[in-house]
Amino acid sequence: MTVRPEPAPPAPSAHDTGAPVRAGLVLAGVHLSHGDGAETVRALDDVHLTVMPGELVAVVGPSGAGKSTLLAVAGGLARPDGGTVTVAGHDMTAAGRRARAALRRRHIGFVFQSGNLIPALTAADQLRLPLRFRPRRARPGRDPLELLAGVGMADRSDRYPHQLSGGERQRVGIARALVTEPDVLLVDEPTAALDRARSHDIVRLLAREAAQRSVAAVMVTHDHDVLEHCDTVYEMVDGRLAAVP
Ligand SMILES: Nc1ncnc2c1ncn2[C@@H]1O[C@H](COP(=O)(O)OP(=O)(O)OP(=O)(O)O)[C@@H](O)[C@H]1O
């Protein structure tokens, strides 16, 4: 695990071409408040974050610090009050609602706490669904069965969620998020329902996929055990994000 001071350094050059590598995700001066009047909560307070392709960033912090809000804004699910969010070079904050939804489907994969799978679909069909609904000009996507094999689920591709363990459901959830070949992966507490060994397996898998597929990945977690697999760790406190010294 390496810890990097904030703000992130300039993009490095690609070894083979000398071309600059474009950041997968950039949040610059992002603010967001919930509620109004005396009830206002500043959930994000001047947040800066740069995640390069291939990098797995962890965000830790106390309950209510703003971590889920950070993922919602990074994923274009919520619009910040100020600042910009850029995904694979596209300014999400400048885009209208429909354009933002298209950018989200084209460039972003989400992984949720417990997999969030659809009960009536087999593991393979969980992956086929987002491929069917991908927007025009999106990448063709990965082969669902190959991808399931890659996450250790080759012999369970025809199982339904209730026939899978918590760790297996999470593997399917990760594969589903990756099947559309996103530039950015946003991961919310992936180990919350898992034991220690499974938790390490899942975060190792996330780090491997991010590195091999040049995905910029952000994982929110309360699980300090798994931080060793992450490239950079940030802490969020009262809406402010800081690199962990
Ligand atoms: N829709 C909302 N309306 C009003 N306040 C909200 C809303 N969503 C979140 N908040 C408040 O914003 C702050 C940040 O919430 P957020 O869910 O981002 O925290 P978190 O760090 O993800 O917490 P946890 O670790 O418990 O999931 C909290 O004070 C929360 O109560």
The ligand as an SDF file (V2000), in Angstrom:
LIG
                    3D

 31 33  0  0  0  0  0  0  0  0999 V2000
  -30.8730   12.5910    1.2380 N   0  0  0  0  0  0  0  0  0  0  0  0
  -30.3260   13.1510    2.3250 C   0  0  0  0  0  0  0  0  0  0  0  0
  -30.9580   14.1670    2.9680 N   0  0  0  0  0  0  0  0  0  0  0  0
  -30.4140   14.7550    4.0500 C   0  0  0  0  0  0  0  0  0  0  0  0
  -29.2230   14.3940    4.5850 N   0  0  0  0  0  0  0  0  0  0  0  0
  -28.5600   13.3700    4.0000 C   0  0  0  0  0  0  0  0  0  0  0  0
  -29.0690   12.6940    2.8450 C   0  0  0  0  0  0  0  0  0  0  0  0
  -28.1840   11.7290    2.4870 N   0  0  0  0  0  0  0  0  0  0  0  0
  -27.1650   11.7960    3.3800 C   0  0  0  0  0  0  0  0  0  0  0  0
  -27.3840   12.7830    4.2840 N   0  0  0  0  0  0  0  0  0  0  0  0
  -26.4670   13.2040    5.3690 C   0  0  0  0  0  0  0  0  0  0  0  0
  -25.2180   13.5280    4.7450 O   0  0  0  0  0  0  0  0  0  0  0  0
  -24.1270   13.0750    5.5340 C   0  0  0  0  0  0  0  0  0  0  0  0
  -23.2660   12.1130    4.7150 C   0  0  0  0  0  0  0  0  0  0  0  0
  -23.9930   10.9140    4.4800 O   0  0  0  0  0  0  0  0  0  0  0  0
  -23.3640    9.6560    3.7250 P   0  0  0  0  0  0  0  0  0  0  0  0
  -24.4270    8.6260    3.5690 O   0  0  0  0  0  0  0  0  0  0  0  0
  -22.6740   10.1190    2.5050 O   0  0  0  0  0  0  0  0  0  0  0  0
  -22.2710    9.1510    4.8040 O   0  0  0  0  0  0  0  0  0  0  0  0
  -21.4040    7.7970    4.8430 P   0  0  0  0  0  0  0  0  0  0  0  0
  -20.0100    8.2300    5.1580 O   0  0  0  0  0  0  0  0  0  0  0  0
  -21.6130    7.0280    3.5980 O   0  0  0  0  0  0  0  0  0  0  0  0
  -22.0320    7.0300    6.0710 O   0  0  0  0  0  0  0  0  0  0  0  0
  -22.0950    5.4260    6.3780 P   0  0  0  0  0  0  0  0  0  0  0  0
  -20.6670    4.9950    6.5890 O   0  0  0  0  0  0  0  0  0  0  0  0
  -22.9130    5.3570    7.6160 O   0  0  0  0  0  0  0  0  0  0  0  0
  -22.7480    4.7780    5.1910 O   0  0  0  0  0  0  0  0  0  0  0  0
  -24.7470   12.4470    6.7780 C   0  0  0  0  0  0  0  0  0  0  0  0
  -24.7700   13.4370    7.7880 O   0  0  0  0  0  0  0  0  0  0  0  0
  -26.1530   12.0880    6.3490 C   0  0  0  0  0  0  0  0  0  0  0  0
  -27.0530   12.1000    7.4420 O   0  0  0  0  0  0  0  0  0  0  0  0
  1  2  1  0
  2  3  1  0
  2  7  2  0
  3  4  2  0
  4  5  1  0
  5  6  2  0
  6  7  1  0
  6 10  1  0
  7  8  1  0
  8  9  2  0
  9 10  1  0
 10 11  1  0
 11 12  1  0
 11 30  1  0
 12 13  1  0
 13 14  1  0
 13 28  1  0
 14 15  1  0
 15 16  1  0
 16 17  2  0
 16 18  1  0
 16 19  1  0
 19 20  1  0
 20 21  2  0
 20 22  1  0
 20 23  1  0
 23 24  1  0
 24 25  2  0
 24 26  1  0
 24 27  1  0
 28 29  1  0
 28 30  1  0
 30 31  1  0
M  END
$$$$
